[in-house]
Amino acid sequence: MTDFLIDFGLKFQTVSVFIKIIITLIIIVLFQLIKKSICSFVNKSNLDSNNIIKYKKTTSLSINVLSVISIIPIWMYESKDILTFLGIFSAGLAFAFRDVVASFLGWLIINTQKPFLPGDRIKIGESIGDVIAVDWFYTTIIEVMENEDKTHGQSTGRITHIPNIKFLTEDLVNETNAFPFTWNEIEINLTLKSNWKEAKKILLSIADDKVGDIENEAKASLSIASKTLPIYYENLSHTVYTSMELGRVRLNLRLICKARNFRNLKHDLVEDILTEFSKHEDIELL
């Protein structure tokens, strides 16, 4: 292969720079047309969407690499002045497009260190959602709703493209990678005259019914995650914390749940809590 490239390059040793530029442009256009034709064929196939995306990405990368390999021999024996010019020109481009270069470096880090994978739920800056694609310069997510710094887990349908440079400069939160469970709290406020002890028993009873199986799943997942990351929890059971503030008794039900399921779980818990509290005249909500 190397000998072929050298022989191929020798044939262009005496060709003028202008002709080389024309040939280079022709090669780029030709390979782009080939890529477009192959991607069009893949789109029309009966493959599922995941395979279509995978084959199109593989085709695009392969064609781009082949085009570069085809162009290199044309210029490899050019004069030193051209090489100097290209070096200065490349340095200028690198400075002008430093954010683009940084985003490409971010892509390299994402693919080598793997802080997240397609399908993971991440938060970077003000953006939060499920990763659907990691490209050279952008990571694409489907946005999910967020309220009071807690993920409600339902998609808005909006697509967000995040420059990969942000993953080098901002904190990244991955909610579903090694341990796909999160701790959450539901706040209940009662009057000072309320029977808070009975309310607390009701909260624990309802949580026992709704969260017991989830805690067992979390324990199994934790045993797997702890083999690769130092994640240790001595207690995964739900609990209720009691406090008193500004003329009210505050009960905080703390529980563990699947990262994408807090809103559904909270909905079920709150409905059961309201139903049970309505049966007790000595429990008054604020």
ZIVEN-V949066 format. One record per pair of residues at least 12 apart in sequence whose C-alpha atoms are under 7 Angstrom apart, sorted by the first residue. I is the first residue (numbers start at 1). GAP is how many residues later the second one is. D is the distance in whole Angstrom. If there is no record, write none. Layout:
# ZIVEN-V949066
i: {I:I}
gap: {GAP:GAP}
d: {D:D}
This chain:
# ZIVEN-V949066
i: {5:6:8:9:9:9:9:12:13:13:20:24:27:28:31:31:35:35:35:39:99:100:102:103:103:103:103:104:104:104:106:106:106:106:107:107:107:107:116:116:118:118:118:119:119:120:120:120:121:121:121:122:122:122:123:123:123:124:124:124:124:125:128:128:129:129:129:129:130:130:137:137:138:138:138:138:139:139:139:139:140:140:140:140:141:141:141:142:142:142:142:142:143:143:143:143:143:143:144:152:152:153:153:153:175:176:178:179:179:179:180:180:181:181:181:181:181:182:182:182:182:183:183:183:184:184:184:185:185:185:185:186:186:186:187:187:187:187:188:188:188:189:189:189:189:189:189:190:190:190:190:190:190:191:191:191:191:191:192:192:192:194:194:194:195:195:199:200:203:204:214:215:215:215:237:238:238:238:239:239:239:240:240:240:241}
gap: {68:67:65:64:65:67:68:62:64:65:54:47:40:39:32:36:24:25:28:17:66:37:63:34:60:61:62:32:33:60:58:59:61:62:28:29:30:57:58:61:13:14:15:12:13:54:56:57:53:54:55:51:52:53:49:50:51:46:47:48:49:45:15:16:12:13:14:15:12:13:26:27:23:24:25:26:22:23:24:25:19:20:21:22:18:19:20:13:15:16:17:18:12:13:14:15:16:17:12:110:111:107:108:110:84:83:47:42:43:46:78:79:37:75:76:77:78:74:75:76:77:72:73:74:70:71:72:67:68:69:70:66:67:68:63:64:65:66:62:63:64:59:60:61:62:96:97:58:59:60:94:95:96:57:58:93:94:95:55:56:57:88:89:90:87:88:84:40:70:35:43:21:22:41:18:16:17:18:14:15:16:12:13:14:12}
d: {6:7:6:4:5:7:7:6:6:7:7:6:7:6:6:6:7:6:6:6:7:7:5:5:6:4:4:5:5:7:5:5:6:6:7:5:7:6:7:7:5:5:6:5:6:7:5:6:6:6:6:5:4:6:6:5:7:7:6:5:7:7:6:6:5:5:4:5:5:7:6:6:6:5:5:5:6:5:6:6:7:6:5:6:6:5:7:7:6:6:5:6:6:6:7:6:6:7:5:6:5:5:6:7:6:6:5:6:6:6:6:6:7:7:5:4:5:6:6:6:5:6:4:7:6:6:6:6:5:4:6:6:5:7:7:6:5:6:6:5:6:6:6:5:6:6:5:6:5:6:6:5:5:5:6:6:6:6:6:5:6:5:5:6:6:5:7:7:7:7:6:6:7:7:7:6:4:7:6:5:7:5:4:6:7}
